[in-house]
Amino acid sequence: MKKRLSALLAVASVALAITGCNSGGGGHADSGGDSGNPNILFVIMDDVGIDQMKSFGYGGDVAPYLPNIDAVTAAGVRFRNTWSMPECSPGRAAFFVGRYPLRTNIHQAIGPRDLANSQLSPYDSTTPKLLKQANYESAMFGKFHLAGPENNEAGNATPKVLGWDYFYGWIGGLPGSLDTTAGGVAPVDTHMCGFVPSDRVGTGAKAGACYQPNGSCSAISSITHDQDAAGLQCLDSGGIFVPKATCGTPPASLVFDRENGYYVSPLVIIKDGDVEEVPLTDSRARGYRTRIETDAAIDWIKSRAADKPWMATVSYSAAHTPWQQPPRSLFSGKEPPNSDDWDCTNPVLGRGIQNQMTEALDTEFGRLLVETGMASRNQDGSLNYDPKATNTVIIIVGDNGSLGTAVKRPFIASQAKGTAYQTGVWDPLIIAGPKVVEPGRAVEHMVNTVDLFQFFGELADIDVHKEVPRTVDSVGILPYLTDPGQDSLRTINFTMAGMNIQANNGENGPCVITSTDSTCTQIPTSKSVCGDNLGVWWGPDYDPDSNVIDNGGVGYPTCAHVNQALFKAGLAEAGILPQSSIAIRNDQYKLVRNTTNDYFSATDSFGKTDTEEMFEINQAAPTPLLDTPDRNLLPATNSEHKAAYKELSEKMDQLLASEPDCPGDGNMDGAVNAEDMGNWARIANQWGLSSVYDFVVGGGRDGKTNNLDETVIQNNLNKACKRTYGVY
């Protein structure tokens, strides 16, 4: 591991040298270094679409209460017409390389079977690599989910290889499944939220012993009405609660090395180039995840030198599934006080838990600002944020739309995260800081989250289109901050989702979601993630006691095969979420193209179904024009609609054709040359498995870097690849 990691870090250093990057430090919140470049605080919310944001005009009375984010919004600019990608990994890649999924091959959430070809490349020009040109130091806290650790030579070192100087969080990104044994104190599926609830339910208790991994124990014996259940208190402290017990010899059944949602997670810390994999029994890996993410960011920001700028990315895991109650002190308490008794597998109650998790994120965000000196508290406890008081730009964004079971009306649960419809890609974007003229206003022009890559460059006085030797899809958005009258800088917006690259053309298994309607999806990356999203896994190793139609334990490879089994059993077929969902829009109209792998019962066969829809959309609040099925304008019947369809269709085709394949060019420099041969040789000899030098051979990739890939390089040696340009 150390040998291949050292080689990878050497590659990263060479890449930085080629682009003229230098190592750098950071600065306090009130400093931006000698250059005057501002510090950057970049806050990512997970699965928080615009439908959750009352400050944007949506969500109504059921939206989460977000006073700290709202205070920053009131002092900055809210971008009310922002698209991201339909899922987390492609959405986050867009932030940090400024390129659409058609260029990164990251089309959906990265899972353990996805090859390095669908992860951020170690040769890519990431934001932290770019900012090193301006002497920035960069750190990330929380969810990574851009590359690794599986099928990646760097493993848990991927943040370092991709340019981050410091990392404190989770590489795979997603919180683990809830431990329904609550640490081994009860049978499986006894405690559905991962902790022993209060004594108001039959399996609960208000008193007991709280054991820590180091063997220490404390008694919890008195719980008032406004406190968390004893089991949740113990879990939040890092312990395991044994109900109705006194401290003594811990029961042999206790399990401290098992993940448990937001409270027990496999932490990775990268500091000074060293990678520390923190075990689950370590107190640093135990406790509420949103608080851990915030604490780490506070400590790093406060320790920055005053003479260099920094960028801190606080990549919150919340409010992604599995939904699990946060400590009550972190949310507003608008929900009934007994919510620590709620069943986390109940989709109706899950909406309330998701609100609590988003509110807990807001609480911790406010604490982050106060403890780093970016804000203070008024006498009534509200946030006092003055954007002119520090030289720090704050950016808050959602990574994709809301999960269907959390969507707020009038947005559409069946067209949410994972699709290119508005509910799946329309996200909040807030920017505040000293560069904002006339704070408190809204920008209604089209923005894409790929534009943040160029915005980070603008803050550091770097021209990303000049410095990055490959297509960048970003448009600068700094003019929107400095000029309230700025016209739209985009003529189109674009988003897409699809399937990531797996060995031998593999795909994620099927997951049937029945909480709102029966929909089959292949977005969940594993059986456990399917369950965390309240679905039933139909893939390999399905549960025999579920409603899966038994096929001898083999499981079903795709959703189309699920429908074949349902049809032959005389049952209603499930709706299938598209394998590919792509959308493009102008100021008024939106075109959506979906491709679905279907089962055709009439011929007992499988095939693809391609559909197109066009809609008129807007962002009117509180009831926008959405791309709902009843509003499809195709086939177009009037000249205006025909012209809009022609324009959007042609531009979509142009975009989709703008990244021609370049076999043999593993480092994406636009040429197949001796450098590619050298890179291939090192990877093949020291690693040999999945890498960006695993090329398509015989119709697919095999997940190996071997002589087949060497042949591809040799056959294309000294060929140049034409650089393409984005469509804006």
N, C-alpha and C positions, 0 to 999 in steps of 0.2 A: 504493500500500500504506500509506504513512504517513498519508494523508488518511483512509482508512477506519478505520485502526487508532486514530487520534486520536478519531474520532467514537465508536468502540466504547468506548474508555476513558472518554470523557465519559459515555456511557450507564451504564457500570459505576459511576462516581462518583455519579451521580444516584441509582442504585438503593441504594447504600450510605447515602446521605444520608436517603433515604426510610425505611430501616429503622433509622435512628439509629446507624449505624456510624461509628466514628472510626478513623483510622489509628493504628497502634501499633507498638511494638517488641517485644523479646523479653527473655529472661533466661537466665542460666547454669543448668546442670543442678541446682545447689543453691539456686536461687532461683525464685520464682514471681511476682515483682513485688510492688508495694506492696499489691495487693488480696489477696494470699495465694492467688490461684488457681494451681493447679499447672501446670507445664509439661507438655506432652503429646508423647510420642514414639510415633508410630503406624507400625508396621512391617507391610507387606503382603507376603505370600508368594504367588507366582504359580503356580497349578496344584498347590498342595500341599494335598490333601484330608486328612481325618482319618485315612485309611488309612495315611498316611505317618508317623504320630506315635506312637512307642512310649510317650511320656509320657502319652498318652491311652488306652493299653491295646491299641493295634493295630499292625500291621505286622510284629510278631515279629522274627526275626533278620535279615530282609531290609530292614527299615526303615532309613532313613539315620540316621547317628550325629549327634545334635544336642546336644552337652553344654552349650552356652551358652544356647540356648533352654530346655533342660531346667532349668537353674539358675534362670532367671527364673520358669519354671512352678512350681518347688518353693517359690518365695518369693511366689507370687501365687495367683490363682484360675484354674483351667481350666474353661471352659464346655464340657461334653461333649455338649451337645444343641443345637448352633448350625447354623442353615441360612443359606446365602447364595443367590445366584442361580446358575444352571447355567453361566454364562459370565462372562468377565472384565469387560467394560464395564458390563453391568447390575449385576454384583456391586459394582464400584467406585462406580458411581453411587449404589447403596444406602447406602454408607458416608457419602457426602458430601452427600446431600440427604434421606436418610431416607424415600425413597418407592419403592414397587414399580415395576417396568417398565411396568405398565399406565398409570402416570401420567407417566413420562418418555419413553415410546416407545423406550427403549433395551432391546431384547430379546435382542441377541446382540452379539458382539464388533464394534466399529465398524470398518468397512472403508472403502476409498477411494471407493466408490459410494454410501455411506449419506448421506442428506441431513441438513441441520442439524436437521430435525424428530426425528431419532433420535440426537441429541447433547445434552449438557447445555446448557440454554438460558442465554444471558447474563443473563436476567432471573431465574434461579432463585436461591433462598436456599441457597447452599452453606455448608459448614462454615467456611471462612475468612472469608466475609462475616459469618456469624453471630458468630464469635469476636471480630471487630473491636469489637463492642459492649462486650466486656470487655477491650479494649486489647491483644489478642493479635496477635502477628506470626506469619504462617504461611508455610511453605516446603514444597516438594515436591521429592523427588529420585528420579530413575529413570523408571519407566513412567508415562505419563499416561493415554492411551487413554480419555478421557472426552468429548472433542470435538476436531474438527479433526485435521490441518490442512486436509484436503480438504472441499469443500462447506461451508466455514465462513468467514464474513466476517473473523473474527479470525485465521485461519491459525495460524501458530505462536505467536501471542500469546494463545491461548485460556486458558492457566493464569492470566494476569494479569486477563483480562476476568472470569474466574470467581472472582477474589478472592485468589489466591495472591500474596504480596508478592515471593517469590523462587522461581525454578524452575531446576532443573539436571537435564536428562534428555532424554527422547524423547517427542514429542507423539503420534505414531502408536502408540507403545508397543512393538510387536513387534520383536525383533531381526531383521535382514535374513537372507536365506538364506545358507547356507554357500557360500563361494567355493571351488569344487572345483578351481580352477586354482592355489590358494594364492598369489594375487597376480599371476597371469600367468606363473608359472614352469613350468607344465605344461598339457597339454590339459584341456578340461572333463571332469569326472567322473574325474579322476586321484586327487585327494586329497579323500576324501569327508567329512573333518572340517574342511576349510579350512586345513590346514597340512601341511607335509611331515613324515611320521612318521619314526620312527627307522629305522636300517638293518636292523632285524629283518624288514622287509617289502621286497619287491622295488623299490618306488618310493621308499623312504626313504633317509635319509642321516644320519650322526652328526656331520658337519662341513660347514662352508660359510660363506658370507658373509651377513651380516644388514644389509640396506640400510634406512635410514630415509627418510621423505619429503623431508627437507631435504638429502639427498644423502650424508649421513655413512654410514659403514659400520664394522662390527666383525666380527671373525672369531669363529666358534664352532667349537672344534676338539676339545674334551675333555668328554665327557658321561659322568658316572658312573651307576651302576645306579639310584640313587634320584633322579635329576634328570629333568626333562621332556625330551622329544625336542628336538633343536636347533631344529627348525621351530616348535615350540610356544613355546619360549623367545623366539625372535625375534618371533613374532606377538604375544606378551604384552608385549614391549617397544615395540610399535607399528610393527615393521618387517616386511619381506618377506625370507624366507630363500631364498637361491639355493644349492641343495645342491651340495657338492663343488666349490665355487668359492672364489676368494680375492678380497679387496676390490680394487676398481679402478673402472673405468667401469661403472656399473650397466647391466644389460641393458635394451634398449629395450622389452622385453616387459612389464616390471614395471608393475602397475596399482595405484596408491595411492588412487584415488578410487572404489573399489568396496567395498560393504558386505561384511562377513564375520562373520555370526553375532554372538557376544558380544564380539568383539574389534575390530570397526570399525563404528561406528554414527553416524548423523547427529545430533549433539548440538545441543540448543537451551538457551541460558542466558538467563533473564530476570532482570534486576537493575535496580532503580530505574526500572522502567517501560520500559527499553530491551530489545529483543529481539535477541539475537545468534545467528545460525545458523552453527554451527561446521562448517567443511568437513571432509570425511573425511581430508584431508591434514594436518589440524591434530593435533598430538600429544594434545590434550585429548579428541579423539574416538576415540582408539586405545588399546587396552589392555583388560584384562578388565572387563566391564561391571559386575559385582557390586562390584568394588573401586572403580570410578569412582563408583558411586552412594554407597558408604560414605564415600569421601574427601570428596565434596562435602557430605554431611550433617555430618561431623565439623567441617569448616572453618566451616560456617554456625553450628552450635550453639556452638562455642567463641568465635565473634565476637559473640554476643548481649550486649546490655547487661544489667546485673544487676537493673534495676528494672522490667522488664516481662516478662510471660509470653510463651511461644512455643509453637507447635505445629509439629513437624517430622514430615512424612510421608515415610518411606523406603519407596518403592514399588518393591521389588525386581523385576527382570525374571525372575529365576530362580524356579522351574525350568521356565519355558515353553520349548517348542520354538522354534528348532531346538536339539536337544541337541548340546552341544559340550563337550569336556573342559575343565575349569578348570585353572589352574595347580596342580600337585600339592601345593604348600605349603598350599593352602587346604582340602584335604579330608583325611579321617582316614587314608587309605591302606589301609583295610580291603580294598578291591578289589585284584586282582592289580596289581603295580607297572608292568606293561607296558600299561596301559589307554590310553596315548596312541597305541597302534597300532590301537585298536578302530575298526571301521567305524560311523560315526554313522548310517548308513541301515539298520543291522541292529536290528530292534526288540528282540531279546533283549539285545544289548549295550547298547542305548539305555537300558534300565532301570538298568543300572549307572552309565551316564554321568549320568542324571537324579539318582540318589542322590548322586553326587559334586557336582553343581551345588547340590543342596539343602544338603549339608554345607559347601560353600564359602560359601553364604549364611549359615549358622550361624557359621562362623569370622569372617566380616566383621561380623556382628551383634555378636559378642563384642568385636571390636576397637573398634567404634563406642562401646560402653558404656565400655570402659576408657579410650579416648583422650578422651572427653568428661567423665570423672570420675564417671560413674554407677555404675561398678563398678571392681574391681581384680582382680589375679591372686593366687591362693594360691601357696605355694611349689611345689606340684606342677603349676602351670599352669592349674588349674581356675578357673572364674569365681567371684569373691567378690562377690555382689550382695546388698546390704542395702537393701530397699525404703524403709526409714525414713531412709536417709542423705541422700537428696535429695528435693526437692519436685517430682519428676517422675513422672507416671503413664506406664507402658509398656503399650501394647496391641499384641499380635501376632495376626494373623488371616490366613486363607487367603481368596483372592478367589472361588474356586469349587472344585469337586471336582477330583480328579486326572484327567489324560488317560488314556484307556482302556489304552494300551500301558504305562503306568507303575503301574497299580493293584496294590496288595498284597492278597493273599488274607486273609480270605474275601470281600472286596469284589469287585464284578462289573465286569469290563472292558467288557462290552457295554452297561452301564447307567451310564456314568461321565459325565465332563464333557460338557455339551451336553444332558443330560437332567435331568428333575426327580426321578429316582430318587436314593436315598440316596447312592450313590457319586458322584453328580454335584453334590450340594448340601450335603453334610454336611462342615463345615469346623472346623478348630481355632480356638479363640479363647482367648487368654490375656491377663489383665489383672493387673498388679502395680504396687505403689506404696504411698505412705504411707497411703492411705485403706483399704487392705485389712485387715480384721479376720480373725484366724486364717488366716494364709497357708498354702498347701500343700493346700488343699481343692479339691473339685470341686463344681460346680453342675450338677445334672442337669435343671433346668427348661428349657423351650423358650426359645431366644433366636434372634432374626433379626438379620442384620447391618445392617438398617435401624435397629436399636436403637442402633447406635454413634453415629448422628447426634444422638440425644437425649442419649446419654451424654456426648458432647463438650460439649453445652449444660449438662448437670448439673455438669460439672467447672468451668464458668465461671459457674455460678449463673444460667443463662439458661433460661427456659421456652420451648422451641422451639414447642410447640403454640400458645402465645400470640403469639410473635413472627413466625412464618412465616405469611403470608397465603394458605395453600393446604393441602391435605390432607397431613398427615405421618403415616406408618405406624409411627413409632417408639414403643417402650415403654421407659421408663427402666430402666436396669440397675444404677445406682449402689447401690440397696438390697441387691443380692446381695453387694456388696463389704463393706458396713458391717454387715450382719446375717446371720450364718451360718444363721439359722433362717428366712430370708425365704421365704414361699410363692411359688408360680409367679405371675408377673405377666402371663402370656399364657394364653389359652384355646385359641388356634390358632397355627399357623405356616404360612407361605405362600411359594411360590417359583414362578417362571415363566420360560420361554424361548420365543423365537419368531423372527420375521424382522423386521429393521429396515426402515425406510422408504427406498425408492429411487425415483428419478424414473420416472414412468409405470409404477408397480407392478413394477419390476424386482426380481430376486433374485440372490443369489450363484450362481455356477455350481456344478455337481455335482462332488464329489470322492469317489472310491471308495477306501476304506481296506481293504487286504487283509492287514494284518499279523496280525490275530487271526481275523477272519472277513471276508467280503465285505459291507461296509456302505457305503451311499452317504449322504453328508451334504452339506448346503449351509451348514455353519457356516464353513469356511475362506473368508476374504474375497477370496482371489485364487489364481491358479495357483501362485505361489511359496509361499504359506502352506499350500496343499494338499500340495505336495511336502515342505515342512518337517515336516509331520505324517505323513510316510511314505505319502502317498496318491497316487493317479493322477488327474490333472485331466481331466475329460470336457467341460469348457466350451469357450468360444471359445479358439482358439490352442492346442489340445491338441497334445501331441507325436505326430507321425505314426508314430514308431517305438515307441510304447507299445502296450498291449493295447486301446486305445480302438478301437471299431468305427468305421471311417472313414465320415464323411458329407460328404466334400468339404471338410473344414477348417472347417465352420460351427460344430461343437460342439453340445452338448446343453444346453437351457435349465434342465432340472430333473432330479432323480433319477428321477422317473417316466418321463421320456423315455429315460434310460439303460436302465431296465428294459424299455422297449418295444424298444430296439435289441438288448438281450441276448436277449429272447424270440424275436424274429424271426430271430436268428442261431442259434437252437437251443442257447443257453447258459443256465446257471443265473442267475436274477435275483438281484440284490443286496438285502439288507435295507435299508430306508430309515429313516434317523433322522427322528423326527417334526419337522414344520415348527413345531409348537407343543407344548410340554410344560409342564403346569401341575400343581402339587401343593399340597394342604392337609392338615394333620394336627391331631389333638388329642394328648393325652398317650399314647394307645394305638394309634390307627388313623391310616392315611394313605390319602388318595384321590388318584389320579393320572389326569389326562385328557390324552390325546395326540391330536393331529390330524396325519395323514400324507397328503401328496399322492401318490396311488398310480396305478399303471398296472394296468388290468384286462384281462388277456390274452384272456379269453373274448369280450369285446366290442370289443377293440382301442380302449379308451377310457380317459380320465383322470378322476379324481375324488378326493374327500377321504374318508378313513376315520377316523372318530371312535371312540376306545376309552376305556373307563374300567376302572380296576383299584383294588382296595382291599386293604390289607395291615395286619397287625398288626406293629408295629416296636418296637424298643427299642435301647438303646445298651450292652447287656451286653458286657463285654470278657472275652476277646479275640474272642468270636464273637457279634456282635449279630444280632437278628432283622432281616433285610434284606428289601427289596421285590423279591425275585427272582420270576421268572415262575411258578415252581411253587407260590408261596404266595398267589396271588390269591384273595381271598375273594368275588369277584363271579362270578355272581349270588348275593347274600346268601341264606342258607337258614335262619338262626335270627334270633330277635328282637333279640339284641344287635347282630349285624352289620347288620341292617336299620336299626336306630336310629342306629348310627354312620354308615352311608352317608347317611341322610336329613340328619343334622346337618351333615356335612362338605359334602355337595352343596349344601345351602341356603346355607351360609356362603361357599362358593366363588362361587356365583352372585351373592350379595350383594356380594362384593368386586369381581368382574369388572364389575358394573354401577355401581360407586361413582365412576367418573370419566367422567361424561357429556361428550360433545363440546361445545365452546363456540366455534363458528366466529367468527372475527374477533378473539378474545382472544389475541393473540400474546404478550403479556407476562405472562399467567397471573395477573392480579390479580383475576379474577372478574367483570370488566366489559368491555364493548366500548364504547369511548368515544373522545374526541378524542386521548387519549394514544396509543391504537393507531393512529389516523390519522397522527399525527406520526411515530411509529416506522416505520410502513410507508413513508411518504414519504421519510424519510432513507435507509432501506435500499434502496428501489427506485431512488432517484436516484444513490446513491453505490456501490451494489454490484450489485443487480439479480438476483443468483443465489440459491442456496438460503439460506433463513433460516426462523426460526420464524413469519414472516409469509407463508410459502408455504402456503396452505390447500388443502383438498381441493376440487377443481373438476372436474366431469365424471367422478368416480369415482377420482381419484388426485391426486397432486401432480406438478408438472412440473419441479421443481428451480429455479424462477425466482420472483422477487418482482416482480410486475408488476401491471398494471391488473386482471387477473382477481381478484387477491387484494384489491385496493382495493374491488372490487364486493362481495366477501364482507363486508368491514368495514361498508360503507355499508348493506348489507341487514340487518345485525344491530346497527346503532348504537343505543346507549343500552339495550342488553339486559344484564341481570345474569345471571351463572351461579351456580347454587346450589353452595355449598361442601359437599363431601362429607366423610365421616369414615371412618377406617379401621376394620377389624374386627380385634380383638385376641384 
